[in-house]
Amino acid sequence: MGFKSSGSHDLKRLFASSGLWFLVIGTTFAQVERPDRLPEVEFPTQAAVKQAVDKGCSFLQAKQNPNGSWGSPRNTKGMNIFAPVPGSHRAFQLAVTSLCTAALIEIKSNDPTYAETILRGENHLLEKLPYLRRATPVAIYNVWAHAYGIQALVRMKSRLKANTDANATRLQRIDKVINHQIGMLQRYESIDGGWGYYDFNAQTKQPSGSSISFVNATALIALHEAKQAGIDSPAKMVKKAYDAIQRQRLPDHSYLYGEYLKWKPRRGINRPGGSLGRSHPCNLALDLWGDASVTSDVHKLCLDRLIARNGWLDVARKRPIPHESWFAVAGYFYYYGHYYAAFCIKALPQKEQSLYQKHLAAILVPLQEKDGSWWDFPFYDYHQQYGTAMALMALQRCRLK
């Protein structure tokens, strides 16, 4: 199933933004120029990438909680996140556990020393995800856990073969939980389509809050993975989320933070520097669901920006107050942005991937902490775990064959 861009007018005009010119026809975007030049840097060896990945996996193994989860609401000093208890932390922990489980499945499925770690993570998700709901009518952080939960469950499904009764039973259980998480996304989709993680409007049964571009993208990418694994989602829900991203797409291939900013498209957070961390998931979601205008050149344009202008993201890294940096960037966009950039690299033709893989590795490997973790925002006791999981899955896609 694919969807095409649609617009109410066949408007032809030239749009200038950040030194780039684009021909805009309706909502079809034609790229003319890619002015960002990749810096000359020393690339890490593949041995160094592997060493970093192995060290990161060891960190996750050591940080797993006794019940199989990752992360906790400890380390509350200086927290600047609205998080009604206890529901917010149930969502945070399940989202982080999903990411950690997915990372270890991708990298260590064939390593017997990680078998128990992975199994405990999987069992925790199978047990707890079906009971997750929003924390309050305002705080809807659970949508993150539903989306990342689907991705983890798809990876769980891929590593099982239904050649035994036990595996067949487990596959059925996994499929049931995937379908349930899709149902939860349907329950909590915004009235305007897609998803947000706050409802500051009417706090209605179906959330009335703004559709958020990168949350829509995160969920649509997960739903596409489920589709590839043989589990479909409601077409109307997917179409509404797809359309919501399209409405938030700007001609320079940046994306509004959320639909609530549609009358302020040139605010810093919506410009290329503010969109560095979310252009990749939004581009990827549209690409996966059939938008032919998101070409390899568009992916490369945004990858060029991420690499050449990486400082705009990096300057926010480890700052404790969300959105306090230039272009209103928050620290927690750093590894999120690079995680999805790695997916976009893999969407390129094979011959064009290597250069971007090397550049992404050159960014991420030096940022690994001495304990093997990566982190970008002080966030209770979740930040090292999610940062490490995202960095690991990005670096896994930077390993040259």
Protein Blocks (a to p, Z undefined) as FASTA:
>chain_A
ZZddddfbdcdddddeehiacddehjaccdfbdfbccdddddddfklmmmmmmmmmmmmm
mmpcfkopacdfehkehpabdcddfklmmmmmmmmmmmmmmmmmmmmmmpmklmmmmmmm
mmmmmmmmmmgccfblmlcmkmmmmmmmmmmmmmmmmmpccfbfklmmmmmmmmmmmmmm
mmmmmmmpcfkgpjdfbdfknopabdcbdcdfklmmmmmmmmmmmmmnopacdfklmmmm
mmmmmmmpcfkopacfblklmmmmmgmklmmklmmmmmmmmmmmmmmnopaklcfklmmm
mmmmmmmmmmmmmmmgopabghkaghhiafklmmmmmmmmmmmmmmpcfklmmmmmmmmm
mmmmmmpcfkopacfbdehjlmmmmmmmmmmmmmmmmpcZZ
